[in-house]
Amino acid sequence: MSENFDTKAVHLNNTASIESKSKTRPIYQTSVFSFENLDDLEGYFRGEKNYLYTRMGNPNVNDLAISVAKLEDAPEGIAAASGMAAILAGILSIAGQGDHIVASKDIYGGTHQLLVEELKRFGIEISLVSFENHSNVKEAIQKNTKLIYSESITNPLLRVEDIHSLVQIAKENNLKTMIDNTFATPYLYQPYKDGIDLVVHSATKYIAGHSDVTAGVLVGHTDLVREAGQRISNLGANLSPFEAWLGCRGLKTLHVRMQRHVENAYKLAAVLSNHEAIDKLYYPESFSNRGNGAIVTIDITKKCDIKTFFEALSWVKIVPSLAGCETSVSYPVGTSHRSLPETLRDQLGITEGLVRISVGLEDIEDIINEFDQALQKALL
Ligand SMILES: Cc1ncc(COP(=O)(O)O)c(C=O)c1O
């Protein structure tokens, strides 16, 4: 090593390697990997080395993807910069120009927007139909249909998808299936085990779990996931090592958080289902033997003043997302489903008084009291 200051400043902190093993996985915060010589470099292309350039692969990103794949009992996984990026990559691994997708109408607004606005640019046709009755799915299938797309628990009205029926329809018509499992998480349900080809997560939500990460994970059949991985790399939709590392940290407590989330949600739903200020409550029944999810959606359009309700919340924050440790509320009409045509929102039941509650990890008495006092103040 040169003794010149400028050279030392650039090189000194790159050389250290330590013998002691760290307890936790180090963060490979590097955009690229280095090689001893040209043969070593060729080793990557011969498949002897896993990493070349972080956009194409990184140990932390791989950790997150493979961990979620294992929890879903799927053979392969890939992580992406966001849930949306993972959804796009998954779809593009199955459908291309001239192909057609049948998707459920009552999905996350961002996915709806991706399907109707972006996929057209790729020459992919979409039919959005009500999946409440699967005869609609069968009727929507065309000669060029490649994929059936839905969510295991839909956002925001929490309809539980009949996965077995979708898989059956797909088999009969030689189609692939893709399910967004964000609300359920692999703790509550693993759609791949029931025959779904690709399972996607907005890891931004429960997987990372602390509202400080944006990430997506796609798991499923090896060939499809690898194909999606190529799309992520080509599109530059890769996840950063630090966000992946945070995602892995979150994943370690997924089961513990979900247990409490689900328990609190169940108790809150029980109290609110009899509340005088609520027109309608949405909460899945018998979703899985570990619980029914941690989101409770209420419709207070007729009985409350919605602005007063939001203003009356004292410590629960208005947050256009979900799944953090803190209980939060979101307003689908104003945020997640804002881009949907009003007529579709009305059809689906996404009303002016719909509130999606992401039930957190606090003491359940405090959560119940907070909603009760806000509803009492908002009551017309
Ligand atoms: C069910 C569902 N899928 C996908 C997404 C998109 O995820 P991301 O924001 O990580 O891109 C969201 C975001 O809210 C969601 O709720």
The ligand as an ORCA input file, in Angstrom:
! r2SCAN-3c Opt
* xyz 0 1
  C     -52.099     -5.786     -0.686
  C     -50.999     -4.909     -1.183
  N     -50.224     -5.339     -2.203
  C     -49.218     -4.588     -2.695
  C     -48.953     -3.331     -2.183
  C     -47.841     -2.510     -2.781
  O     -46.725     -2.628     -1.964
  P     -45.530     -1.542     -1.942
  O     -46.105     -0.276     -1.396
  O     -44.501     -2.193     -1.088
  O     -45.097     -1.365     -3.362
  C     -49.732     -2.841     -1.130
  C     -49.474     -1.505     -0.583
  O     -50.192     -0.999      0.246
  C     -50.782     -3.647     -0.619
  O     -51.576     -3.232      0.370
*
